[in-house]
């Protein structure tokens, strides 16, 4: 008998009883959604038979842990189906990843999307067979011999790199795979899955190795969850900022500058609005602004420490036989500016902002629209303060972050505090002060957060701000970072009350992160239907007939809007009204003003909103005032939507 502590009670568990049988006997209700378990904190299969006393926790399919196990098991299921259909294919690795899984295969003929339905059908057959999934242990030597015999050289290579005498495997019928586990008890547990796409990949990510054929898939605990996920994927595809950027004439990418966005006039309006917003908010909150060079001496990057961490992602040039680098970050330039003057404790806190244009080399395969580019503007700021001022500066800065996200229409966040890693610089006291200041600020503002133990940078703890968009996707944007390294490397100081030199505390602050990426997020969040204050074109004014009086009235109304600094466009051409309205609807224009004989006679306006709501007999002055209110208050929806 083993003593098992489970759900607040103690049980006597007979020898040779598996956890699955124990759960069915003592937790029938929970057993349906249980996929694996933790025994004494260690993840184990449900077929596991305890040999000692211990604590038992269940892992449910609806949790992140459970979904990872489910998806990893589905990866094995897919590999088994592929091996049945294509016996000569060699298997490599097949991990669970965010929202799904993949498996890489070495095959003479790469898989195509047309192969996926056939593989899915074979997976369905294997599920119906409900094959037991059995964990086995082999010696390293036996495992190598087994996979050599079965012509699986990639598995042999993996096992040879394992520093252990034994390795674990999972066997399901005619398929066996190297794996730590845990996995589902049988293939019948896997029911809601979808193979998504194919791609090429290099073995171990090295372009010098052979190109493999990768199949991506996803799996969920229920058909309903899978259907919801696929629905969101479809909507995300329709909202893809690369597609909308082209349709709305915002930006483009070209072979002449891969990874470097070309901003079109309409896109530049959004860019400048975002930039202007940040500048005004910085000014309100006591920031001064600087601008530092794009190209700086290579030696500076050795001094800052970026050389060791970012050399592979930097661009270089040579001027007058001196080596220079195009900056990948704004920080060193900001510290040079700080050191250009003598500072007193009376000058602190000093908040210094820079909308700096940086360049980082990304591999061509990693580029992705505005989300992953090689040149972008970072809304950086560096705050220099005393230790006594640190807590208040953090509180004020967090408040700034949340205010910005709210203004752009993001109401839900996930916030993470990353603490001291194993390798770090700075004293225990400094780390404790900085970490506690971050945590206490969040507590004081009544903001929930999660701790990422040991995930801070070597030079200081940080807060990461993840915003959630309308599709419930997380986007990591803002970072608030305490830095113990750069102040020491650049020997920055201020004169204290005691007349001595002291090193200030330094905070890195980026709210939007990359402005380009943030505009990409905004584009998808709003599906191109930007709030009025951000819309490239705010009001379109059209005439019904090619009538001189109507055209004059259209121009008169346009001037009234322009005088109030609205972005206006006139269409007084000969197209019919339906064509004109459709044009502006496709452009996601917030308001289309229509002037026909009736409006000319009454002096009132007819307005069509972006959502096709019709407004009749609107007074021009009243309409302008309402739009001014909508724009000033940065409303996410039309003021007429309620």
Secondary structure per residue as TSV (DSSP state, phi and psi in degrees):
chain	resnum	aa	ss	phi	psi
A	1	X	-	360.0	142.8
A	2	X	E	-116.4	143.8
A	3	X	E	-88.4	120.3
A	4	X	E	-117.6	122.7
A	5	X	E	-93.8	118.5
A	6	X	E	-145.6	126.4
A	7	X	T	53.1	42.3
A	8	X	T	81.5	3.9
A	9	X	E	-128.0	161.3
A	10	X	E	-108.4	135.2
A	11	X	E	-127.6	148.0
A	12	X	E	-92.2	120.7
A	13	X	E	-110.3	120.6
A	14	X	-	-61.1	149.7
A	15	X	T	-62.1	150.8
A	16	X	T	71.6	3.6
A	17	X	-	-87.9	130.4
A	18	X	-	-80.3	161.6
A	19	X	H	-61.9	-35.0
A	20	X	H	-60.5	-46.5
A	21	X	H	-65.9	-38.4
A	22	X	H	-62.8	-43.5
A	23	X	H	-66.7	-42.2
A	24	X	H	-61.0	-32.4
A	25	X	H	-80.7	-35.7
A	26	X	H	-114.5	-7.3
A	27	X	-	-148.7	60.8
A	28	X	H	-57.5	-41.2
A	29	X	H	-63.3	-42.3
A	30	X	H	-79.6	-22.3
A	31	X	H	-60.9	-30.4
A	32	X	T	-60.8	-37.6
A	33	X	T	-103.3	9.6
A	34	X	E	-90.6	131.9
A	35	X	E	-114.6	-25.7
A	36	X	E	-161.0	-171.2
A	37	X	E	-149.5	167.8
A	38	X	E	-116.3	126.0
A	39	X	E	-118.0	116.0
A	40	X	T	53.2	40.7
A	41	X	T	83.1	-6.2
A	42	X	E	-100.5	129.7
A	43	X	E	-67.2	131.2
A	44	X	E	-138.8	161.7
A	45	X	-	-72.1	159.8
A	46	X	T	-69.8	-19.6
A	47	X	T	-81.6	-1.9
A	48	X	-	-63.3	137.0
A	49	X	-	-112.2	110.8
A	50	X	-	-63.6	140.7
A	51	X	S	-109.8	-4.3
A	52	X	S	-135.6	172.7
A	53	X	-	-69.6	157.9
A	54	X	E	178.1	177.0
A	55	X	E	-101.5	134.0
A	56	X	E	-114.9	129.3
A	57	X	E	-125.6	145.3
A	58	X	E	-94.1	145.8
A	59	X	E	-110.8	118.8
A	60	X	E	-95.6	153.5
A	61	X	T	-64.5	-21.3
A	62	X	T	-85.0	-7.6
A	63	X	S	-89.4	164.4
A	64	X	H	-60.9	-41.2
A	65	X	H	-61.9	-44.3
A	66	X	H	-65.0	-42.0
A	67	X	H	-65.0	-36.2
A	68	X	H	-63.3	-42.7
A	69	X	H	-65.1	-44.4
A	70	X	H	-58.2	-45.0
A	71	X	H	-71.7	-36.5
A	72	X	H	-65.5	-39.9
A	73	X	H	-65.3	-36.8
A	74	X	H	-68.4	-31.3
A	75	X	H	-61.1	-43.9
A	76	X	H	-63.9	-40.8
A	77	X	H	-58.4	-45.1
A	78	X	H	-63.7	-42.7
A	79	X	H	-62.6	-38.3
A	80	X	H	-63.5	-42.0
A	81	X	H	-63.2	-42.2
A	82	X	H	-62.5	-43.2
A	83	X	H	-65.5	-33.5
A	84	X	H	-67.9	-40.5
A	85	X	H	-80.8	-33.0
A	86	X	-	-132.7	79.3
A	87	X	T	-58.8	-26.1
A	88	X	T	-84.3	-7.4
A	89	X	-	-67.8	140.4
A	90	X	E	-103.4	135.9
A	91	X	E	-92.5	150.8
A	92	X	-	-122.8	-91.9
A	93	X	-	-130.8	154.7
A	94	X	-	-150.4	75.9
A	95	X	-	-84.4	163.0
A	96	X	E	-79.1	141.8
A	97	X	E	-131.2	178.6
A	98	X	T	-57.6	124.1
A	99	X	T	68.6	12.8
A	100	X	E	172.0	-142.3
A	101	X	E	-160.7	169.8
A	102	X	E	-149.0	165.4
A	103	X	E	-142.0	135.4
A	104	X	E	-100.8	133.5
A	105	X	E	-125.7	144.2
A	106	X	E	-97.1	111.6
A	107	X	-	-139.5	144.7
A	108	X	S	-63.4	-35.9
A	109	X	S	-115.3	110.7
A	110	X	-	-56.6	145.2
A	111	X	-	-68.7	151.4
A	112	X	-	-123.8	169.8
A	113	X	H	-59.5	-27.5
A	114	X	H	-68.8	-20.6
A	115	X	H	-79.3	-20.1
A	116	X	H	-63.9	-44.7
A	117	X	H	-58.1	-37.4
A	118	X	H	-65.1	-42.0
A	119	X	H	-67.9	-41.7
A	120	X	H	-59.1	-41.3
A	121	X	H	-63.5	-38.9
A	122	X	H	-68.9	-36.8
A	123	X	H	-60.1	-41.0
A	124	X	H	-61.1	-39.6
A	125	X	H	-62.7	-43.4
A	126	X	H	-65.3	-36.9
A	127	X	H	-62.9	-43.6
A	128	X	H	-62.6	-31.2
A	129	X	H	-69.9	-18.7
A	130	X	T	49.0	53.8
A	131	X	-	-72.9	130.5
A	132	X	B	-61.2	140.9
A	133	X	-	-104.6	114.2
A	134	X	E	-115.8	128.4
A	135	X	E	-82.7	135.3
A	136	X	E	-134.5	153.2
A	137	X	E	-117.1	133.7
A	138	X	E	-127.3	156.2
A	139	X	E	-70.5	155.3
A	140	X	H	-58.3	-40.9
A	141	X	H	-62.8	-47.2
A	142	X	H	-64.6	-37.4
A	143	X	H	-64.6	-42.7
A	144	X	H	-62.3	-43.6
A	145	X	H	-63.2	-40.9
A	146	X	H	-61.4	-47.9
A	147	X	H	-75.4	-28.2
A	148	X	H	-63.9	-43.9
A	149	X	H	-61.4	-34.7
A	150	X	T	-94.6	13.8
A	151	X	T	55.3	50.7
A	152	X	-	-121.9	75.9
A	153	X	H	-65.0	-28.9
A	154	X	H	-68.0	-39.2
A	155	X	H	-65.6	-38.1
A	156	X	H	-60.4	-45.3
A	157	X	H	-62.3	-41.3
A	158	X	H	-63.5	-46.0
A	159	X	H	-64.7	-38.8
A	160	X	H	-61.5	-27.2
A	161	X	T	-85.4	-9.0
A	162	X	-	-79.1	128.3
A	163	X	-	-93.4	72.7
A	164	X	S	-160.5	156.7
A	165	X	S	-80.7	-26.2
A	166	X	E	-128.0	157.7
A	167	X	E	-136.2	153.7
A	168	X	E	-103.0	148.7
A	169	X	E	-134.3	161.3
A	170	X	E	-125.6	126.9
A	171	X	E	-112.2	129.9
A	172	X	E	-135.1	96.7
A	173	X	T	64.5	-120.9
A	174	X	T	-87.4	10.0
A	175	X	E	-123.7	135.6
A	176	X	E	-135.4	137.4
A	177	X	E	-138.1	143.1
A	178	X	E	-69.7	126.5
A	179	X	-	-169.4	148.1
A	180	X	-	-80.2	-30.2
A	181	X	-	81.7	-167.4
A	182	X	-	-77.4	170.8
A	183	X	-	-136.4	172.0
A	184	X	-	-66.8	156.0
A	185	X	S	-65.8	-31.9
A	186	X	B	-155.6	163.3
A	187	X	G	-66.2	-19.7
A	188	X	G	-66.1	-14.4
A	189	X	G	-73.2	-16.9
A	190	X	-	-101.5	110.1
A	191	X	-	-129.2	-30.1
A	192	X	E	-113.1	97.6
A	193	X	E	-145.5	165.4
A	194	X	E	-156.4	128.2
A	195	X	E	-83.3	129.2
A	196	X	E	-100.7	-45.9
A	197	X	E	-165.4	171.2
A	198	X	E	-123.3	157.3
A	199	X	E	-159.2	167.1
A	200	X	E	-94.6	150.9
A	201	X	E	-153.3	149.9
A	202	X	E	-93.3	142.6
A	203	X	G	-57.9	124.4
A	204	X	G	59.9	24.4
A	205	X	G	68.4	14.5
A	206	X	-	-104.5	118.2
A	207	X	T	-66.2	-11.0
A	208	X	T	-80.3	-14.8
A	209	X	S	-89.4	175.9
A	210	X	-	-68.3	144.5
A	211	X	E	-76.6	128.7
A	212	X	E	-104.7	169.6
A	213	X	E	-109.4	118.9
A	214	X	E	-105.3	136.5
A	215	X	E	-115.2	125.5
A	216	X	E	-97.3	145.4
A	217	X	E	-150.4	175.9
A	218	X	E	-141.2	161.0
A	219	X	E	-151.4	147.7
A	220	X	E	-137.0	170.7
A	221	X	S	-77.1	-16.5
A	222	X	S	-149.5	159.0
A	223	X	H	-63.6	-36.8
A	224	X	H	-61.5	-44.7
A	225	X	H	-65.6	-40.1
A	226	X	H	-63.1	-45.9
A	227	X	H	-61.8	-40.7
A	228	X	H	-63.4	-40.6
A	229	X	H	-64.4	-45.4
A	230	X	H	-65.0	-34.7
A	231	X	H	-64.7	-42.7
A	232	X	H	-65.9	-37.6
A	233	X	H	-62.2	-42.1
A	234	X	H	-62.9	-43.1
A	235	X	H	-66.9	-39.0
A	236	X	H	-62.9	-36.8
A	237	X	H	-64.4	-40.5
A	238	X	H	-67.9	-28.1
A	239	X	T	-92.5	1.0
A	240	X	-	-48.8	122.2
A	241	X	H	-64.5	-25.2
A	242	X	H	-67.3	-40.3
A	243	X	H	-67.7	-47.5
A	244	X	H	-67.7	-35.7
A	245	X	H	-58.9	-37.0
A	246	X	H	-75.1	-46.4
A	247	X	H	-62.4	-39.0
A	248	X	T	-95.0	2.9
A	249	X	T	60.6	46.1
A	250	X	-	-94.6	-44.2
A	251	X	E	-159.6	169.9
A	252	X	E	-153.2	166.2
A	253	X	-	-125.6	145.7
A	254	X	-	-140.1	153.6
A	255	X	G	-61.9	-24.8
A	256	X	G	-68.3	-17.7
A	257	X	G	-149.8	68.0
A	258	X	T	-61.7	127.7
A	259	X	T	87.8	-0.4
A	260	X	-	-114.6	111.2
A	261	X	-	-69.3	142.4
A	262	X	E	-103.2	114.4
A	263	X	E	-86.9	128.3
A	264	X	-	-89.6	166.7
A	265	X	H	-51.3	-44.7
A	266	X	H	-68.4	-38.6
A	267	X	H	-65.4	-35.9
A	268	X	H	-65.7	-28.7
A	269	X	H	-62.5	-47.0
A	270	X	H	-62.5	-46.4
A	271	X	H	-55.8	-48.0
A	272	X	H	-68.7	-34.0
A	273	X	H	-64.6	-44.0
A	274	X	H	-64.2	-45.2
A	275	X	H	-61.4	-45.4
A	276	X	H	-63.4	-40.9
A	277	X	H	-59.3	-49.0
A	278	X	H	-62.8	-41.6
A	279	X	H	-61.7	-44.6
A	280	X	H	-65.7	-41.7
A	281	X	H	-67.2	-38.6
A	282	X	H	-58.9	-44.6
A	283	X	H	-62.9	-42.7
A	284	X	H	-59.4	-33.6
A	285	X	T	-99.8	18.5
A	286	X	T	82.3	24.2
A	287	X	E	-91.3	145.7
A	288	X	E	-103.1	156.4
A	289	X	E	-116.2	140.7
A	290	X	-	-125.7	170.1
A	291	X	-	-141.0	125.4
A	292	X	-	-116.0	158.9
A	293	X	-	-62.4	152.6
A	294	X	S	-79.6	-27.9
A	295	X	E	-116.0	126.0
A	296	X	E	-134.6	154.6
A	297	X	E	-54.9	137.7
A	298	X	H	-56.5	-33.2
A	299	X	H	-59.4	-33.9
A	300	X	H	-58.4	-37.0
A	301	X	H	-76.9	-24.2
A	302	X	H	-69.2	-43.8
A	303	X	H	-63.6	-40.1
A	304	X	H	-76.4	-19.5
A	305	X	S	94.0	-6.9
A	306	X	H	-68.8	-26.0
A	307	X	H	-57.4	-44.4
A	308	X	H	-67.5	-32.0
A	309	X	H	-101.5	-22.5
A	310	X	H	-125.7	5.6
A	311	X	G	-53.1	-43.3
A	312	X	G	-67.8	-17.2
A	313	X	G	-109.0	16.1
A	314	X	-	-110.4	154.6
A	315	X	E	-105.5	143.0
A	316	X	E	-127.1	157.5
A	317	X	E	-151.0	171.7
A	318	X	E	-131.9	129.6
A	319	X	E	-127.8	123.3
A	320	X	T	50.8	45.1
A	321	X	T	64.1	16.8
A	322	X	E	-112.9	136.0
A	323	X	E	-84.6	134.3
A	324	X	E	-127.9	162.0
A	325	X	E	-130.2	142.6
A	326	X	E	-77.6	129.7
A	327	X	-	-64.8	132.1
A	328	X	S	-91.6	-13.1
A	329	X	-	-146.1	159.6
A	330	X	S	-92.8	-16.2
A	331	X	H	-56.4	-51.4
A	332	X	H	-58.1	-39.7
A	333	X	H	-61.8	-38.9
A	334	X	H	-64.0	-34.9
A	335	X	H	-73.2	-33.1
A	336	X	H	-62.8	-42.1
A	337	X	H	-62.4	-43.8
A	338	X	H	-57.8	-45.0
A	339	X	T	-74.7	-4.3
A	340	X	T	-74.2	-14.3
A	341	X	S	-131.3	158.5
A	342	X	-	-87.5	135.8
A	343	X	-	-119.2	144.3
A	344	X	B	-112.3	162.9
A	345	X	G	-59.3	-23.7
A	346	X	G	-68.6	-22.4
A	347	X	G	-80.5	-13.8
A	348	X	-	-97.4	148.1
A	349	X	S	-73.4	142.8
A	350	X	E	-110.6	117.5
A	351	X	E	-108.3	114.4
A	352	X	E	-119.4	118.0
A	353	X	E	-105.9	150.6
A	354	X	E	-148.8	121.3
A	355	X	E	-87.6	82.3
A	356	X	E	-96.9	138.0
A	357	X	E	-90.8	117.2
A	358	X	E	-120.1	158.5
A	359	X	E	-125.9	132.4
A	360	X	-	-137.1	127.5
A	361	X	-	-75.1	125.7
A	362	X	-	-117.6	144.6
A	363	X	-	-61.8	145.1
A	364	X	G	-57.4	-34.0
A	365	X	G	-70.1	-18.0
A	366	X	G	-91.1	-12.6
A	367	X	-	-66.2	140.5
A	368	X	B	-153.5	87.9
A	369	X	T	51.8	-138.3
A	370	X	T	-79.7	-13.7
A	371	X	T	-71.7	-31.4
A	372	X	B	-140.0	99.3
A	373	X	-	-122.5	175.8
A	374	X	S	-102.6	-8.1
A	375	X	E	-146.9	132.2
A	376	X	E	-158.6	162.7
A	377	X	E	-98.3	128.2
A	378	X	E	-105.5	129.1
A	379	X	E	-85.6	69.2
A	380	X	E	-81.5	156.1
A	381	X	E	-153.7	150.5
A	382	X	E	-126.8	129.4
A	383	X	E	-110.4	123.9
A	384	X	E	-108.1	124.7
A	385	X	E	-150.4	172.3
A	386	X	-	-85.9	166.7
A	387	X	H	-61.2	-34.6
A	388	X	H	-68.2	-27.8
A	389	X	H	-88.3	-11.5
A	390	X	H	-58.1	-47.2
A	391	X	H	-59.3	-47.1
A	392	X	H	-65.6	-38.1
A	393	X	H	-64.1	-39.2
A	394	X	H	-66.3	-44.6
A	395	X	H	-60.3	-46.8
A	396	X	H	-63.4	-37.5
A	397	X	H	-71.4	-41.1
A	398	X	H	-61.1	-42.6
A	399	X	H	-59.5	-37.8
A	400	X	H	-62.9	-47.5
A	401	X	H	-54.4	-52.6
A	402	X	H	-65.3	-35.0
A	403	X	H	-63.8	-41.9
A	404	X	H	-64.9	-48.5
A	405	X	H	-61.7	-37.5
A	406	X	H	-64.4	-43.5
A	407	X	H	-62.0	-30.6
A	408	X	T	-90.3	2.5
A	409	X	T	94.9	16.3
A	410	X	-	-106.2	117.0
A	411	X	-	-107.5	-17.0
A	412	X	-	-115.6	137.8
A	413	X	E	-137.4	160.7
A	414	X	E	-125.6	130.0
A	415	X	E	-121.5	134.7
A	416	X	E	-125.1	134.7
A	417	X	E	-106.2	121.1
A	418	X	E	-102.6	125.6
A	419	X	-	-100.7	-174.4
A	420	X	-	-62.5	127.0
A	421	X	-	-81.8	174.2
A	422	X	S	-61.7	-41.2
A	423	X	S	-102.8	119.8
A	424	X	-	-156.2	166.0
A	425	X	-	-115.4	165.6
A	426	X	S	98.8	156.7
A	427	X	-	-79.4	161.7
A	428	X	H	-59.2	-39.6
A	429	X	H	-64.1	-42.2
A	430	X	H	-65.3	-42.5
A	431	X	H	-64.2	-42.3
A	432	X	H	-63.8	-43.0
A	433	X	H	-61.9	-48.0
A	434	X	H	-65.8	-46.9
A	435	X	H	-64.5	-45.6
A	436	X	H	-63.9	-35.1
A	437	X	H	-64.3	-40.8
A	438	X	H	-64.6	-48.0
A	439	X	H	-67.2	-44.7
A	440	X	H	-63.4	-35.2
A	441	X	H	-63.7	-44.3
A	442	X	H	-64.5	-40.7
A	443	X	H	-63.8	-43.0
A	444	X	H	-63.8	-34.2
A	445	X	T	-86.5	2.3
A	446	X	T	58.5	44.1
A	447	X	-	-109.0	127.6
A	448	X	-	-76.3	150.9
A	449	X	-	-156.4	167.1
A	450	X	E	-120.5	148.7
A	451	X	E	-97.1	127.2
A	452	X	E	-102.5	92.0
A	453	X	T	-61.7	128.4
A	454	X	T	71.8	13.3
A	455	X	-	-101.2	5.9
A	456	X	S	-71.8	167.8
A	457	X	B	-74.4	162.3
A	458	X	T	-63.1	-19.7
A	459	X	T	-102.7	3.5
A	460	X	B	160.0	159.3
A	461	X	-	-75.8	165.9
A	462	X	E	-151.8	164.0
A	463	X	E	-116.6	130.6
A	464	X	E	-107.4	135.7
A	465	X	E	-109.8	115.4
A	466	X	E	-104.2	122.7
A	467	X	E	-96.3	149.2
A	468	X	E	-106.8	130.3
A	469	X	-	-91.2	-174.1
A	470	X	T	-64.7	-21.7
A	471	X	T	-94.7	11.4
A	472	X	-	67.2	25.4
A	473	X	-	-89.8	143.0
A	474	X	E	-89.9	135.3
A	475	X	E	-128.0	118.3
A	476	X	E	-78.7	114.9
A	477	X	E	-116.7	-68.5
A	478	X	E	-85.8	148.9
A	479	X	E	-138.8	132.9
A	480	X	E	-120.2	113.8
A	481	X	E	-125.2	128.8
A	482	X	E	-86.7	134.8
A	483	X	E	-124.4	117.1
A	484	X	S	-95.3	-13.4
A	485	X	H	-84.3	-57.7
A	486	X	H	-61.3	-39.8
A	487	X	H	-57.5	-34.9
A	488	X	H	-74.5	-43.7
A	489	X	H	-62.3	-35.9
A	490	X	T	-100.0	2.3
A	491	X	T	51.5	45.5
A	492	X	-	-79.2	152.8
A	493	X	-	-157.1	168.8
A	494	X	E	-141.7	156.9
A	495	X	E	-88.9	121.0
A	496	X	-	-81.7	-179.9
A	497	X	T	-61.3	-25.6
A	498	X	T	-84.1	2.9
A	499	X	S	80.7	1.1
A	500	X	S	-99.7	162.9
A	501	X	E	-81.1	138.2
A	502	X	E	-132.3	153.3
A	503	X	-	-91.1	123.6
A	504	X	-	-73.2	157.1
A	505	X	E	-77.8	141.1
A	506	X	E	-120.8	129.9
A	507	X	E	-112.6	128.3
A	508	X	E	-88.4	138.7
A	509	X	E	-139.8	120.3
A	510	X	E	-134.4	120.0
A	511	X	E	-90.6	-51.8
A	512	X	E	-83.3	-25.9
A	513	X	E	80.4	-124.0
A	514	X	E	-79.3	125.5
A	515	X	H	-64.0	-37.0
A	516	X	H	-61.8	-47.8
A	517	X	H	-63.3	-40.6
A	518	X	H	-63.9	-38.8
A	519	X	H	-66.9	-35.3
A	520	X	H	-61.3	-42.4
A	521	X	H	-64.1	-45.3
A	522	X	H	-58.4	-42.4
A	523	X	H	-60.3	-43.3
A	524	X	H	-75.9	-37.6
A	525	X	H	-59.4	-43.3
A	526	X	T	-96.5	0.2
A	527	X	T	55.2	36.3
A	528	X	T	80.1	-6.7
A	529	X	-	-93.2	72.1
A	530	X	-	-64.4	149.0
A	531	X	-	-54.9	157.1
A	532	X	T	-50.9	-44.4
A	533	X	T	-67.5	-21.3
A	534	X	T	-100.2	-16.0
A	535	X	-	-62.6	131.0
A	536	X	S	-59.0	-41.6
A	537	X	-	-119.4	121.6
A	538	X	-	-95.0	-38.6
A	539	X	E	-137.9	129.0
A	540	X	E	-108.6	140.2
A	541	X	E	-124.7	124.2
A	542	X	E	-128.8	151.6
A	543	X	E	-102.3	153.2
A	544	X	S	-81.1	-46.3
A	545	X	S	-120.5	156.5
A	546	X	-	-78.4	67.7
A	547	X	-	-112.8	133.1
A	548	X	H	-55.8	-44.3
A	549	X	H	-66.3	-39.3
A	550	X	H	-64.6	-42.1
A	551	X	H	-64.1	-40.8
A	552	X	H	-63.1	-40.7
A	553	X	H	-66.0	-39.8
A	554	X	H	-58.8	-45.4
A	555	X	H	-66.0	-38.0
A	556	X	H	-62.7	-45.2
A	557	X	H	-65.4	-41.6
A	558	X	H	-59.0	-42.1
A	559	X	H	-64.4	-36.7
A	560	X	H	-61.6	-41.1
A	561	X	H	-70.2	-41.8
A	562	X	H	-62.5	-36.0
A	563	X	T	-63.8	-21.0
A	564	X	T	-102.9	16.9
A	565	X	T	66.0	29.3
A	566	X	-	-87.6	150.1
A	567	X	-	-88.7	115.2
A	568	X	E	-126.4	147.2
A	569	X	E	-135.1	140.2
A	570	X	E	-105.2	137.4
A	571	X	E	-123.3	95.6
A	572	X	-	-108.9	26.9
A	573	X	S	-76.9	-171.9
A	574	X	S	-93.5	0.0
A	575	X	S	-62.1	153.1
A	576	X	-	-71.3	164.1
A	577	X	H	-59.5	-42.2
A	578	X	H	-58.5	-41.0
A	579	X	H	-65.3	-41.6
A	580	X	H	-65.2	-44.8
A	581	X	H	-62.9	-42.6
A	582	X	H	-61.6	-41.1
A	583	X	H	-57.4	-46.6
A	584	X	H	-77.3	-25.9
A	585	X	H	-66.7	-43.2
A	586	X	H	-66.4	-28.1
A	587	X	T	-82.8	0.3
A	588	X	T	60.0	34.7
A	589	X	-	-70.6	127.5
A	590	X	S	-57.8	-42.3
A	591	X	E	-138.5	134.3
A	592	X	E	-118.8	117.1
A	593	X	E	-92.0	130.6
A	594	X	E	-112.9	127.1
A	595	X	E	-119.2	113.0
A	596	X	-	-125.3	-165.0
A	597	X	H	-61.4	-41.6
A	598	X	H	-63.9	-45.3
A	599	X	H	-68.2	-34.5
A	600	X	H	-64.9	-38.6
A	601	X	H	-72.7	-42.1
A	602	X	H	-85.3	-21.7
A	603	X	S	79.4	2.2
A	604	X	-	-95.6	176.0
A	605	X	E	-115.6	148.1
A	606	X	E	-108.0	132.4
A	607	X	E	-128.5	136.8
A	608	X	E	-111.9	120.6
A	609	X	E	-80.7	169.6
A	610	X	T	-61.6	-28.6
A	611	X	T	-89.3	13.8
A	612	X	-	72.6	16.2
A	613	X	-	-76.1	133.9
A	614	X	E	-100.6	129.8
A	615	X	E	-116.1	127.1
A	616	X	E	-112.0	153.2
A	617	X	E	52.3	48.4
A	618	X	E	-91.7	132.1
A	619	X	-	-75.1	135.3
A	620	X	H	-58.2	-50.2
A	621	X	H	-63.0	-42.9
A	622	X	H	-62.1	-41.5
A	623	X	H	-64.0	-44.2
A	624	X	H	-62.1	-42.3
A	625	X	H	-62.8	-40.0
A	626	X	H	-65.3	-40.8
A	627	X	H	-68.9	-33.4
A	628	X	H	-63.1	-41.0
A	629	X	H	-64.9	-44.8
A	630	X	H	-60.0	-42.0
A	631	X	H	-72.6	-45.4
A	632	X	H	-62.4	-39.4
A	633	X	T	-86.0	2.3
A	634	X	T	50.0	50.0
A	635	X	-	-67.2	140.4
A	636	X	S	-78.0	-29.1
A	637	X	S	-116.6	167.8
A	638	X	-	-60.9	141.8
A	639	X	T	-64.3	-17.8
A	640	X	T	-96.1	5.7
A	641	X	-	-75.7	-19.2
A	642	X	-	-93.2	360.0
